[in-house]
């Protein structure tokens, strides 16, 4: 798994928190398993979308500002990847009914 160098974080509180407690890997894995096994898929996908969008605003955009010309623009790519995954999680959440029993038709 790709690991950030924590020395380049613009927010020092975030760097310390990520170094001590790597919950993001556990949360991504658990939400992926829940989506695959269709366990409360709508709630899980909405929470995954919120988590990924918070990553964009709190983690990736400050890193883009801090390291704009380093690593050949990899941080800009990370912003768009996280936004795309956030949109995919929203699309998955919108496909299911509130009781997670059936998939709603996409086109009417």
N, C-alpha and C positions, 0 to 999 in steps of 0.2 A: 504494500500500500504506500502511496505517495506520502511522504512526511515533510512538513514544512520545517525550515530552519527557524526556530522560535526567536532568534536574535533580531530578525528583521520586522517583527510585528510593530506597527505604529502604537498600538495600545499595550502597555506593559501589563495591565491586569489580565488581559486576554491571554497573553503568552504564558503567564504563570499558571492560569487555570487550565490551559490546554496541556501544559507539561505535566501537571499533577493528575488530571482526571480526563482520560480519553473516552468520554461518553459518546462522542459522535460516531465512532465505529460501532459501538454496541447498539445505538439507536438506529443507525442505518441498516444494520444486519437484522435487527428485530422487526423493523417495519417491512423490509423485503420479504422476510419469512411470512409475516402476517398477510401481506398482499398475495403471495403465492398460494398460501393455504386458505385464502378467503376468510380470514378471521377479522370481523369488524372492519372490513376493507375501506368503507367510506370514512370512518373516523381516523383510521391509521393513515390513509392517504392525505387527508386534510392536515393532520398534524405533521406529516412528512413534508408537505408543501410549505407549511409555516416555518418549519425548521430550516429547510433549504433556502427559503427567501430571507430568513434572518441571517443565514451564513453569507448570503450575497451582500447584505447591507452592513453587517458588522465585521465580517472577515475579509471577503474578497475585494470589495471596492476600496477600503483603506490600503490593502496591499497593492492594488493597481496604482493608487496615487503615490505610494511610497517607492514602488519598484517599477516604474513605468517602462524604463528602457533596459531593464535587466532581464536576463533569461529569454531574450528574443520574443517578448510579449506573452509569455506563458500565463501570467496572471490575468491578462485580458481574456484569454481562452477559458480560464477557470471561471470567470464571471459568467460568460455565456453558457458554459456547461451547467453551472448551478442553476441559472435561470431556466434552461431547457428542462432539467430534471424537475424543477419546481412546477413548470407547466405540465409536464407529463403526470406528475402526482395529482395535480388539479384535474386533469382529464380523466384519470382513473377514478377519482372521487366522484366526478359528475356522471360517470357511466352507471353507477349502482344506485339502487333505491335506498331509502333510509333504513330499511330492514336488511339490506345486503343480500336479498334473495335472488333478484334477477337483474340482468343488465338492461338498462333502458336503451331503446333504439337511438342511434346517433342522428340519423336523418329521418325526418317525418314525411 
